[in-house]
Amino acid sequence: MSDIQYIMYSKKGCQKCRRTGILLKMPTSSQSCDIIKNEEALREAKSMGFSALPVVKIIDNKGNVLDTWCDLNLSKIKYWNEKYSC
């Protein structure tokens, strides 16, 4: 498997954002972007067409987007945790 990373667009105080960050246990690098503090992150999250937080984007080491989703999506979290478990 190629190395992957995920980016989570979130905001402080969002319980679904916090839970997603806790539950997503992929052995990979991650980046959290606070959409309140970072206007570019807000624009990027909106450009994906999602209207709920968090927005998660899974990217491979070549920059290809493998998956995106919004909200606390337990089935997606389970899928990626199992696919890239240690």
mmCIF file as gemmi writes it, N, C-alpha and C atoms, coordinates in Angstrom:
data_model
loop_
_atom_site.group_PDB
_atom_site.id
_atom_site.type_symbol
_atom_site.label_atom_id
_atom_site.label_alt_id
_atom_site.label_comp_id
_atom_site.label_asym_id
_atom_site.label_entity_id
_atom_site.label_seq_id
_atom_site.pdbx_PDB_ins_code
_atom_site.Cartn_x
_atom_site.Cartn_y
_atom_site.Cartn_z
_atom_site.occupancy
_atom_site.B_iso_or_equiv
_atom_site.pdbx_formal_charge
_atom_site.auth_seq_id
_atom_site.auth_asym_id
_atom_site.pdbx_PDB_model_num
ATOM 1 N N . MET Axp A 1 ? 0.838 -1.193 0 1 0 ? 1 A 1
ATOM 2 C CA . MET Axp A 1 ? 0 0 0 1 0 ? 1 A 1
ATOM 3 C C . MET Axp A 1 ? 0.876 1.246 0 1 0 ? 1 A 1
ATOM 4 N N . SER Axp A 2 ? 0.414 2.227 -0.726 1 0 ? 2 A 1
ATOM 5 C CA . SER Axp A 2 ? 1.142 3.492 -0.741 1 0 ? 2 A 1
ATOM 6 C C . SER Axp A 2 ? 0.859 4.27 0.532 1 0 ? 2 A 1
ATOM 7 N N . ASP Axp A 3 ? 1.763 5.161 0.852 1 0 ? 3 A 1
ATOM 8 C CA . ASP Axp A 3 ? 1.54 6.018 2.008 1 0 ? 3 A 1
ATOM 9 C C . ASP Axp A 3 ? 0.373 6.939 1.713 1 0 ? 3 A 1
ATOM 10 N N . ILE Axp A 4 ? -0.43 7.171 2.717 1 0 ? 4 A 1
ATOM 11 C CA . ILE Axp A 4 ? -1.557 8.079 2.565 1 0 ? 4 A 1
ATOM 12 C C . ILE Axp A 4 ? -1.56 9.053 3.722 1 0 ? 4 A 1
ATOM 13 N N . GLN Axp A 5 ? -2.323 10.107 3.549 1 0 ? 5 A 1
ATOM 14 C CA . GLN Axp A 5 ? -2.537 11.056 4.626 1 0 ? 5 A 1
ATOM 15 C C . GLN Axp A 5 ? -3.987 11.481 4.585 1 0 ? 5 A 1
ATOM 16 N N . TYR Axp A 6 ? -4.436 12.06 5.661 1 0 ? 6 A 1
ATOM 17 C CA . TYR Axp A 6 ? -5.766 12.636 5.622 1 0 ? 6 A 1
ATOM 18 C C . TYR Axp A 6 ? -5.735 14.056 6.14 1 0 ? 6 A 1
ATOM 19 N N . ILE Axp A 7 ? -6.625 14.839 5.582 1 0 ? 7 A 1
ATOM 20 C CA . ILE Axp A 7 ? -6.823 16.215 6.013 1 0 ? 7 A 1
ATOM 21 C C . ILE Axp A 7 ? -8.237 16.305 6.551 1 0 ? 7 A 1
ATOM 22 N N . MET Axp A 8 ? -8.386 16.848 7.746 1 0 ? 8 A 1
ATOM 23 C CA . MET Axp A 8 ? -9.704 17.016 8.326 1 0 ? 8 A 1
ATOM 24 C C . MET Axp A 8 ? -9.972 18.507 8.507 1 0 ? 8 A 1
ATOM 25 N N . TYR Axp A 9 ? -11.005 18.978 7.84 1 0 ? 9 A 1
ATOM 26 C CA . TYR Axp A 9 ? -11.448 20.363 7.977 1 0 ? 9 A 1
ATOM 27 C C . TYR Axp A 9 ? -12.462 20.385 9.116 1 0 ? 9 A 1
ATOM 28 N N . SER Axp A 10 ? -12.189 21.217 10.111 1 0 ? 10 A 1
ATOM 29 C CA . SER Axp A 10 ? -12.996 21.19 11.332 1 0 ? 10 A 1
ATOM 30 C C . SER Axp A 10 ? -13.066 22.573 11.947 1 0 ? 10 A 1
ATOM 31 N N . LYS Axp A 11 ? -13.722 22.647 13.083 1 0 ? 11 A 1
ATOM 32 C CA . LYS Axp A 11 ? -13.705 23.888 13.857 1 0 ? 11 A 1
ATOM 33 C C . LYS Axp A 11 ? -13.689 23.543 15.335 1 0 ? 11 A 1
ATOM 34 N N . LYS Axp A 12 ? -13.132 24.423 16.11 1 0 ? 12 A 1
ATOM 35 C CA . LYS Axp A 12 ? -13.022 24.225 17.553 1 0 ? 12 A 1
ATOM 36 C C . LYS Axp A 12 ? -14.419 24.087 18.156 1 0 ? 12 A 1
ATOM 37 N N . GLY Axp A 13 ? -14.555 23.126 19.049 1 0 ? 13 A 1
ATOM 38 C CA . GLY Axp A 13 ? -15.824 22.925 19.735 1 0 ? 13 A 1
ATOM 39 C C . GLY Axp A 13 ? -16.792 21.994 19.014 1 0 ? 13 A 1
ATOM 40 N N . CYS Axp A 14 ? -16.438 21.537 17.838 1 0 ? 14 A 1
ATOM 41 C CA . CYS Axp A 14 ? -17.297 20.632 17.067 1 0 ? 14 A 1
ATOM 42 C C . CYS Axp A 14 ? -17.097 19.207 17.585 1 0 ? 14 A 1
ATOM 43 N N . GLN Axp A 15 ? -18.132 18.646 18.19 1 0 ? 15 A 1
ATOM 44 C CA . GLN Axp A 15 ? -18.023 17.307 18.772 1 0 ? 15 A 1
ATOM 45 C C . GLN Axp A 15 ? -17.838 16.225 17.712 1 0 ? 15 A 1
ATOM 46 N N . LYS Axp A 16 ? -18.481 16.373 16.554 1 0 ? 16 A 1
ATOM 47 C CA . LYS Axp A 16 ? -18.312 15.389 15.485 1 0 ? 16 A 1
ATOM 48 C C . LYS Axp A 16 ? -16.877 15.435 14.945 1 0 ? 16 A 1
ATOM 49 N N . CYS Axp A 17 ? -16.301 16.612 14.899 1 0 ? 17 A 1
ATOM 50 C CA . CYS Axp A 17 ? -14.904 16.763 14.473 1 0 ? 17 A 1
ATOM 51 C C . CYS Axp A 17 ? -13.982 16.065 15.471 1 0 ? 17 A 1
ATOM 52 N N . ARG Axp A 18 ? -14.217 16.298 16.73 1 0 ? 18 A 1
ATOM 53 C CA . ARG Axp A 18 ? -13.397 15.689 17.784 1 0 ? 18 A 1
ATOM 54 C C . ARG Axp A 18 ? -13.495 14.175 17.733 1 0 ? 18 A 1
ATOM 55 N N . ARG Axp A 19 ? -14.708 13.647 17.615 1 0 ? 19 A 1
ATOM 56 C CA . ARG Axp A 19 ? -14.911 12.192 17.568 1 0 ? 19 A 1
ATOM 57 C C . ARG Axp A 19 ? -14.256 11.578 16.33 1 0 ? 19 A 1
ATOM 58 N N . THR Axp A 20 ? -14.387 12.247 15.191 1 0 ? 20 A 1
ATOM 59 C CA . THR Axp A 20 ? -13.762 11.731 13.978 1 0 ? 20 A 1
ATOM 60 C C . THR Axp A 20 ? -12.257 11.638 14.168 1 0 ? 20 A 1
ATOM 61 N N . GLY Axp A 21 ? -11.648 12.679 14.723 1 0 ? 21 A 1
ATOM 62 C CA . GLY Axp A 21 ? -10.212 12.671 14.973 1 0 ? 21 A 1
ATOM 63 C C . GLY Axp A 21 ? -9.786 11.576 15.923 1 0 ? 21 A 1
ATOM 64 N N . ILE Axp A 22 ? -10.613 11.268 16.903 1 0 ? 22 A 1
ATOM 65 C CA . ILE Axp A 22 ? -10.307 10.207 17.86 1 0 ? 22 A 1
ATOM 66 C C . ILE Axp A 22 ? -10.453 8.832 17.21 1 0 ? 22 A 1
ATOM 67 N N . LEU Axp A 23 ? -11.513 8.645 16.433 1 0 ? 23 A 1
ATOM 68 C CA . LEU Axp A 23 ? -11.826 7.334 15.872 1 0 ? 23 A 1
ATOM 69 C C . LEU Axp A 23 ? -10.986 6.965 14.651 1 0 ? 23 A 1
ATOM 70 N N . LEU Axp A 24 ? -10.549 7.936 13.893 1 0 ? 24 A 1
ATOM 71 C CA . LEU Axp A 24 ? -9.782 7.654 12.676 1 0 ? 24 A 1
ATOM 72 C C . LEU Axp A 24 ? -8.346 7.313 13.075 1 0 ? 24 A 1
ATOM 73 N N . LYS Axp A 25 ? -8.023 6.042 13.081 1 0 ? 25 A 1
ATOM 74 C CA . LYS Axp A 25 ? -6.749 5.533 13.618 1 0 ? 25 A 1
ATOM 75 C C . LYS Axp A 25 ? -5.821 5.021 12.529 1 0 ? 25 A 1
ATOM 76 N N . MET Axp A 26 ? -5.833 5.631 11.379 1 0 ? 26 A 1
ATOM 77 C CA . MET Axp A 26 ? -4.961 5.199 10.296 1 0 ? 26 A 1
ATOM 78 C C . MET Axp A 26 ? -3.514 5.523 10.657 1 0 ? 26 A 1
ATOM 79 N N . PRO Axp A 27 ? -2.595 4.569 10.409 1 0 ? 27 A 1
ATOM 80 C CA . PRO Axp A 27 ? -1.173 4.837 10.712 1 0 ? 27 A 1
ATOM 81 C C . PRO Axp A 27 ? -0.564 5.714 9.625 1 0 ? 27 A 1
ATOM 82 N N . THR Axp A 28 ? -0.887 6.967 9.659 1 0 ? 28 A 1
ATOM 83 C CA . THR Axp A 28 ? -0.493 7.878 8.6 1 0 ? 28 A 1
ATOM 84 C C . THR Axp A 28 ? -0.376 9.284 9.153 1 0 ? 28 A 1
ATOM 85 N N . SER Axp A 29 ? 0.137 10.158 8.358 1 0 ? 29 A 1
ATOM 86 C CA . SER Axp A 29 ? 0.192 11.557 8.777 1 0 ? 29 A 1
ATOM 87 C C . SER Axp A 29 ? -1.181 12.185 8.58 1 0 ? 29 A 1
ATOM 88 N N . SER Axp A 30 ? -1.459 13.157 9.37 1 0 ? 30 A 1
ATOM 89 C CA . SER Axp A 30 ? -2.738 13.842 9.257 1 0 ? 30 A 1
ATOM 90 C C . SER Axp A 30 ? -2.532 15.336 9.451 1 0 ? 30 A 1
ATOM 91 N N . GLN Axp A 31 ? -3.515 16.05 9.019 1 0 ? 31 A 1
ATOM 92 C CA . GLN Axp A 31 ? -3.488 17.501 9.15 1 0 ? 31 A 1
ATOM 93 C C . GLN Axp A 31 ? -4.898 17.943 9.494 1 0 ? 31 A 1
ATOM 94 N N . SER Axp A 32 ? -5.036 18.793 10.473 1 0 ? 32 A 1
ATOM 95 C CA . SER Axp A 32 ? -6.336 19.344 10.823 1 0 ? 32 A 1
ATOM 96 C C . SER Axp A 32 ? -6.335 20.822 10.474 1 0 ? 32 A 1
ATOM 97 N N . CYS Axp A 33 ? -7.363 21.241 9.756 1 0 ? 33 A 1
ATOM 98 C CA . CYS Axp A 33 ? -7.472 22.635 9.327 1 0 ? 33 A 1
ATOM 99 C C . CYS Axp A 33 ? -8.701 23.252 9.966 1 0 ? 33 A 1
ATOM 100 N N . ASP Axp A 34 ? -8.504 24.236 10.814 1 0 ? 34 A 1
ATOM 101 C CA . ASP Axp A 34 ? -9.612 24.942 11.449 1 0 ? 34 A 1
ATOM 102 C C . ASP Axp A 34 ? -10.187 25.934 10.449 1 0 ? 34 A 1
ATOM 103 N N . ILE Axp A 35 ? -11.407 25.699 9.999 1 0 ? 35 A 1
ATOM 104 C CA . ILE Axp A 35 ? -11.999 26.547 8.959 1 0 ? 35 A 1
ATOM 105 C C . ILE Axp A 35 ? -12.366 27.935 9.466 1 0 ? 35 A 1
ATOM 106 N N . ILE Axp A 36 ? -12.425 28.11 10.776 1 0 ? 36 A 1
ATOM 107 C CA . ILE Axp A 36 ? -12.712 29.431 11.34 1 0 ? 36 A 1
ATOM 108 C C . ILE Axp A 36 ? -11.457 30.304 11.278 1 0 ? 36 A 1
ATOM 109 N N . LYS Axp A 37 ? -10.303 29.717 11.512 1 0 ? 37 A 1
ATOM 110 C CA . LYS Axp A 37 ? -9.045 30.463 11.533 1 0 ? 37 A 1
ATOM 111 C C . LYS Axp A 37 ? -8.359 30.526 10.173 1 0 ? 37 A 1
ATOM 112 N N . ASN Axp A 38 ? -8.77 29.667 9.24 1 0 ? 38 A 1
ATOM 113 C CA . ASN Axp A 38 ? -8.063 29.559 7.966 1 0 ? 38 A 1
ATOM 114 C C . ASN Axp A 38 ? -9.066 29.683 6.814 1 0 ? 38 A 1
ATOM 115 N N . GLU Axp A 39 ? -9.122 30.859 6.205 1 0 ? 39 A 1
ATOM 116 C CA . GLU Axp A 39 ? -10.095 31.105 5.132 1 0 ? 39 A 1
ATOM 117 C C . GLU Axp A 39 ? -9.853 30.213 3.917 1 0 ? 39 A 1
ATOM 118 N N . GLU Axp A 40 ? -8.604 29.905 3.626 1 0 ? 40 A 1
ATOM 119 C CA . GLU Axp A 40 ? -8.302 29.022 2.498 1 0 ? 40 A 1
ATOM 120 C C . GLU Axp A 40 ? -8.881 27.623 2.748 1 0 ? 40 A 1
ATOM 121 N N . ALA Axp A 41 ? -8.758 27.13 3.985 1 0 ? 41 A 1
ATOM 122 C CA . ALA Axp A 41 ? -9.32 25.824 4.328 1 0 ? 41 A 1
ATOM 123 C C . ALA Axp A 41 ? -10.843 25.848 4.207 1 0 ? 41 A 1
ATOM 124 N N . LEU Axp A 42 ? -11.465 26.938 4.598 1 0 ? 42 A 1
ATOM 125 C CA . LEU Axp A 42 ? -12.919 27.076 4.46 1 0 ? 42 A 1
ATOM 126 C C . LEU Axp A 42 ? -13.325 27.022 2.995 1 0 ? 42 A 1
ATOM 127 N N . ARG Axp A 43 ? -12.605 27.743 2.148 1 0 ? 43 A 1
ATOM 128 C CA . ARG Axp A 43 ? -12.911 27.729 0.707 1 0 ? 43 A 1
ATOM 129 C C . ARG Axp A 43 ? -12.744 26.33 0.117 1 0 ? 43 A 1
ATOM 130 N N . GLU Axp A 44 ? -11.673 25.654 0.514 1 0 ? 44 A 1
ATOM 131 C CA . GLU Axp A 44 ? -11.439 24.315 -0.018 1 0 ? 44 A 1
ATOM 132 C C . GLU Axp A 44 ? -12.533 23.343 0.429 1 0 ? 44 A 1
ATOM 133 N N . ALA Axp A 45 ? -12.916 23.399 1.699 1 0 ? 45 A 1
ATOM 134 C CA . ALA Axp A 45 ? -13.979 22.518 2.198 1 0 ? 45 A 1
ATOM 135 C C . ALA Axp A 45 ? -15.294 22.794 1.465 1 0 ? 45 A 1
ATOM 136 N N . LYS Axp A 46 ? -15.615 24.062 1.265 1 0 ? 46 A 1
ATOM 137 C CA . LYS Axp A 46 ? -16.844 24.423 0.546 1 0 ? 46 A 1
ATOM 138 C C . LYS Axp A 46 ? -16.79 23.983 -0.914 1 0 ? 46 A 1
ATOM 139 N N . SER Axp A 47 ? -15.604 24.04 -1.514 1 0 ? 47 A 1
ATOM 140 C CA . SER Axp A 47 ? -15.475 23.67 -2.925 1 0 ? 47 A 1
ATOM 141 C C . SER Axp A 47 ? -15.758 22.185 -3.153 1 0 ? 47 A 1
ATOM 142 N N . MET Axp A 48 ? -15.665 21.381 -2.107 1 0 ? 48 A 1
ATOM 143 C CA . MET Axp A 48 ? -15.968 19.951 -2.216 1 0 ? 48 A 1
ATOM 144 C C . MET Axp A 48 ? -17.468 19.69 -2.163 1 0 ? 48 A 1
ATOM 145 N N . GLY Axp A 49 ? -18.248 20.731 -1.881 1 0 ? 49 A 1
ATOM 146 C CA . GLY Axp A 49 ? -19.7 20.604 -1.908 1 0 ? 49 A 1
ATOM 147 C C . GLY Axp A 49 ? -20.335 20.121 -0.615 1 0 ? 49 A 1
ATOM 148 N N . PHE Axp A 50 ? -19.56 20.035 0.444 1 0 ? 50 A 1
ATOM 149 C CA . PHE Axp A 50 ? -20.108 19.557 1.709 1 0 ? 50 A 1
ATOM 150 C C . PHE Axp A 50 ? -20.619 20.72 2.555 1 0 ? 50 A 1
ATOM 151 N N . SER Axp A 51 ? -21.642 20.444 3.36 1 0 ? 51 A 1
ATOM 152 C CA . SER Axp A 51 ? -22.208 21.501 4.19 1 0 ? 51 A 1
ATOM 153 C C . SER Axp A 51 ? -22.185 21.155 5.681 1 0 ? 51 A 1
ATOM 154 N N . ALA Axp A 52 ? -21.549 20.041 6.039 1 0 ? 52 A 1
ATOM 155 C CA . ALA Axp A 52 ? -21.452 19.645 7.442 1 0 ? 52 A 1
ATOM 156 C C . ALA Axp A 52 ? -19.991 19.372 7.782 1 0 ? 52 A 1
ATOM 157 N N . LEU Axp A 53 ? -19.663 19.53 9.04 1 0 ? 53 A 1
ATOM 158 C CA . LEU Axp A 53 ? -18.312 19.254 9.518 1 0 ? 53 A 1
ATOM 159 C C . LEU Axp A 53 ? -18.303 17.981 10.335 1 0 ? 53 A 1
ATOM 160 N N . PRO Axp A 54 ? -17.159 17.33 10.396 1 0 ? 54 A 1
ATOM 161 C CA . PRO Axp A 54 ? -15.932 17.629 9.69 1 0 ? 54 A 1
ATOM 162 C C . PRO Axp A 54 ? -16.007 17.19 8.232 1 0 ? 54 A 1
ATOM 163 N N . VAL Axp A 55 ? -15.104 17.735 7.433 1 0 ? 55 A 1
ATOM 164 C CA . VAL Axp A 55 ? -14.883 17.259 6.077 1 0 ? 55 A 1
ATOM 165 C C . VAL Axp A 55 ? -13.528 16.564 6.103 1 0 ? 55 A 1
ATOM 166 N N . VAL Axp A 56 ? -13.499 15.322 5.621 1 0 ? 56 A 1
ATOM 167 C CA . VAL Axp A 56 ? -12.267 14.532 5.634 1 0 ? 56 A 1
ATOM 168 C C . VAL Axp A 56 ? -11.881 14.219 4.192 1 0 ? 56 A 1
ATOM 169 N N . LYS Axp A 57 ? -10.599 14.396 3.895 1 0 ? 57 A 1
ATOM 170 C CA . LYS Axp A 57 ? -10.073 14.08 2.568 1 0 ? 57 A 1
ATOM 171 C C . LYS Axp A 57 ? -8.887 13.145 2.746 1 0 ? 57 A 1
ATOM 172 N N . ILE Axp A 58 ? -8.947 11.967 2.091 1 0 ? 58 A 1
ATOM 173 C CA . ILE Axp A 58 ? -7.874 10.985 2.123 1 0 ? 58 A 1
ATOM 174 C C . ILE Axp A 58 ? -7.08 11.148 0.83 1 0 ? 58 A 1
ATOM 175 N N . ILE Axp A 59 ? -5.754 11.274 0.957 1 0 ? 59 A 1
ATOM 176 C CA . ILE Axp A 59 ? -4.887 11.551 -0.184 1 0 ? 59 A 1
ATOM 177 C C . ILE Axp A 59 ? -3.728 10.554 -0.186 1 0 ? 59 A 1
ATOM 178 N N . ASP Axp A 60 ? -3.356 10.049 -1.388 1 0 ? 60 A 1
ATOM 179 C CA . ASP Axp A 60 ? -2.179 9.177 -1.465 1 0 ? 60 A 1
ATOM 180 C C . ASP Axp A 60 ? -0.918 10.023 -1.606 1 0 ? 60 A 1
ATOM 181 N N . ASN Axp A 61 ? 0.232 9.358 -1.634 1 0 ? 61 A 1
ATOM 182 C CA . ASN Axp A 61 ? 1.513 10.082 -1.655 1 0 ? 61 A 1
ATOM 183 C C . ASN Axp A 61 ? 1.78 10.803 -2.972 1 0 ? 61 A 1
ATOM 184 N N . LYS Axp A 62 ? 0.941 10.577 -3.983 1 0 ? 62 A 1
ATOM 185 C CA . LYS Axp A 62 ? 1.087 11.28 -5.261 1 0 ? 62 A 1
ATOM 186 C C . LYS Axp A 62 ? 0.119 12.457 -5.37 1 0 ? 62 A 1
ATOM 187 N N . GLY Axp A 63 ? -0.653 12.691 -4.312 1 0 ? 63 A 1
ATOM 188 C CA . GLY Axp A 63 ? -1.601 13.795 -4.313 1 0 ? 63 A 1
ATOM 189 C C . GLY Axp A 63 ? -2.979 13.451 -4.845 1 0 ? 63 A 1
ATOM 190 N N . ASN Axp A 64 ? -3.202 12.17 -5.173 1 0 ? 64 A 1
ATOM 191 C CA . ASN Axp A 64 ? -4.514 11.748 -5.655 1 0 ? 64 A 1
ATOM 192 C C . ASN Axp A 64 ? -5.491 11.642 -4.496 1 0 ? 64 A 1
ATOM 193 N N . VAL Axp A 65 ? -6.686 12.199 -4.67 1 0 ? 65 A 1
ATOM 194 C CA . VAL Axp A 65 ? -7.717 12.114 -3.65 1 0 ? 65 A 1
ATOM 195 C C . VAL Axp A 65 ? -8.373 10.739 -3.762 1 0 ? 65 A 1
ATOM 196 N N . LEU Axp A 66 ? -8.292 9.968 -2.679 1 0 ? 66 A 1
ATOM 197 C CA . LEU Axp A 66 ? -8.843 8.626 -2.655 1 0 ? 66 A 1
ATOM 198 C C . LEU Axp A 66 ? -10.28 8.598 -2.159 1 0 ? 66 A 1
ATOM 199 N N . ASP Axp A 67 ? -10.631 9.534 -1.281 1 0 ? 67 A 1
ATOM 200 C CA . ASP Axp A 67 ? -11.975 9.552 -0.704 1 0 ? 67 A 1
ATOM 201 C C . ASP Axp A 67 ? -12.207 10.892 -0.028 1 0 ? 67 A 1
ATOM 202 N N . THR Axp A 68 ? -13.442 11.292 0.042 1 0 ? 68 A 1
ATOM 203 C CA . THR Axp A 68 ? -13.85 12.472 0.813 1 0 ? 68 A 1
ATOM 204 C C . THR Axp A 68 ? -15.198 12.173 1.447 1 0 ? 68 A 1
ATOM 205 N N . TRP Axp A 69 ? -15.419 12.771 2.587 1 0 ? 69 A 1
ATOM 206 C CA . TRP Axp A 69 ? -16.74 12.68 3.215 1 0 ? 69 A 1
ATOM 207 C C . TRP Axp A 69 ? -16.891 13.798 4.226 1 0 ? 69 A 1
ATOM 208 N N . CYS Axp A 70 ? -18.128 13.952 4.681 1 0 ? 70 A 1
ATOM 209 C CA . CYS Axp A 70 ? -18.387 14.938 5.722 1 0 ? 70 A 1
ATOM 210 C C . CYS Axp A 70 ? -19.183 14.285 6.841 1 0 ? 70 A 1
ATOM 211 N N . ASP Axp A 71 ? -19.242 14.959 7.96 1 0 ? 71 A 1
ATOM 212 C CA . ASP Axp A 71 ? -19.999 14.532 9.131 1 0 ? 71 A 1
ATOM 213 C C . ASP Axp A 71 ? -19.284 13.366 9.812 1 0 ? 71 A 1
ATOM 214 N N . LEU Axp A 72 ? -19.827 12.886 10.88 1 0 ? 72 A 1
ATOM 215 C CA . LEU Axp A 72 ? -19.278 11.743 11.593 1 0 ? 72 A 1
ATOM 216 C C . LEU Axp A 72 ? -19.749 10.497 10.851 1 0 ? 72 A 1
ATOM 217 N N . ASN Axp A 73 ? -18.936 10.023 9.919 1 0 ? 73 A 1
ATOM 218 C CA . ASN Axp A 73 ? -19.304 8.913 9.039 1 0 ? 73 A 1
ATOM 219 C C . ASN Axp A 73 ? -18.587 7.652 9.52 1 0 ? 73 A 1
ATOM 220 N N . LEU Axp A 74 ? -19.267 6.903 10.378 1 0 ? 74 A 1
ATOM 221 C CA . LEU Axp A 74 ? -18.652 5.745 11.014 1 0 ? 74 A 1
ATOM 222 C C . LEU Axp A 74 ? -18.279 4.651 10.024 1 0 ? 74 A 1
ATOM 223 N N . SER Axp A 75 ? -19.058 4.48 8.964 1 0 ? 75 A 1
ATOM 224 C CA . SER Axp A 75 ? -18.724 3.435 7.988 1 0 ? 75 A 1
ATOM 225 C C . SER Axp A 75 ? -17.438 3.782 7.23 1 0 ? 75 A 1
ATOM 226 N N . LYS Axp A 76 ? -17.246 5.043 6.885 1 0 ? 76 A 1
ATOM 227 C CA . LYS Axp A 76 ? -16.002 5.457 6.212 1 0 ? 76 A 1
ATOM 228 C C . LYS Axp A 76 ? -14.807 5.323 7.155 1 0 ? 76 A 1
ATOM 229 N N . ILE Axp A 77 ? -14.985 5.731 8.399 1 0 ? 77 A 1
ATOM 230 C CA . ILE Axp A 77 ? -13.905 5.626 9.385 1 0 ? 77 A 1
ATOM 231 C C . ILE Axp A 77 ? -13.503 4.164 9.553 1 0 ? 77 A 1
ATOM 232 N N . LYS Axp A 78 ? -14.484 3.276 9.689 1 0 ? 78 A 1
ATOM 233 C CA . LYS Axp A 78 ? -14.208 1.844 9.839 1 0 ? 78 A 1
ATOM 234 C C . LYS Axp A 78 ? -13.47 1.317 8.605 1 0 ? 78 A 1
ATOM 235 N N . TYR Axp A 79 ? -13.944 1.687 7.409 1 0 ? 79 A 1
ATOM 236 C CA . TYR Axp A 79 ? -13.317 1.223 6.173 1 0 ? 79 A 1
ATOM 237 C C . TYR Axp A 79 ? -11.836 1.601 6.127 1 0 ? 79 A 1
ATOM 238 N N . TRP Axp A 80 ? -11.519 2.872 6.359 1 0 ? 80 A 1
ATOM 239 C CA . TRP Axp A 80 ? -10.129 3.324 6.243 1 0 ? 80 A 1
ATOM 240 C C . TRP Axp A 80 ? -9.273 2.79 7.382 1 0 ? 80 A 1
ATOM 241 N N . ASN Axp A 81 ? -9.84 2.644 8.576 1 0 ? 81 A 1
ATOM 242 C CA . ASN Axp A 81 ? -9.084 2.042 9.688 1 0 ? 81 A 1
ATOM 243 C C . ASN Axp A 81 ? -8.715 0.595 9.352 1 0 ? 81 A 1
ATOM 244 N N . GLU Axp A 82 ? -9.653 -0.16 8.782 1 0 ? 82 A 1
ATOM 245 C CA . GLU Axp A 82 ? -9.377 -1.552 8.44 1 0 ? 82 A 1
ATOM 246 C C . GLU Axp A 82 ? -8.415 -1.663 7.259 1 0 ? 82 A 1
ATOM 247 N N . LYS Axp A 83 ? -8.576 -0.798 6.275 1 0 ? 83 A 1
ATOM 248 C CA . LYS Axp A 83 ? -7.74 -0.856 5.075 1 0 ? 83 A 1
ATOM 249 C C . LYS Axp A 83 ? -6.274 -0.559 5.405 1 0 ? 83 A 1
ATOM 250 N N . TYR Axp A 84 ? -6.028 0.336 6.341 1 0 ? 84 A 1
ATOM 251 C CA . TYR Axp A 84 ? -4.665 0.765 6.66 1 0 ? 84 A 1
ATOM 252 C C . TYR Axp A 84 ? -4.302 0.493 8.111 1 0 ? 84 A 1
ATOM 253 N N . SER Axp A 85 ? -4.813 -0.61 8.655 1 0 ? 85 A 1
ATOM 254 C CA . SER Axp A 85 ? -4.474 -0.917 10.046 1 0 ? 85 A 1
ATOM 255 C C . SER Axp A 85 ? -3.028 -1.389 10.142 1 0 ? 85 A 1
ATOM 256 N N . CYS Axp A 86 ? -2.456 -1.196 11.31 1 0 ? 86 A 1
ATOM 257 C CA . CYS Axp A 86 ? -1.053 -1.582 11.542 1 0 ? 86 A 1
ATOM 258 C C . CYS Axp A 86 ? -0.899 -3.087 11.516 1 0 ? 86 A 1
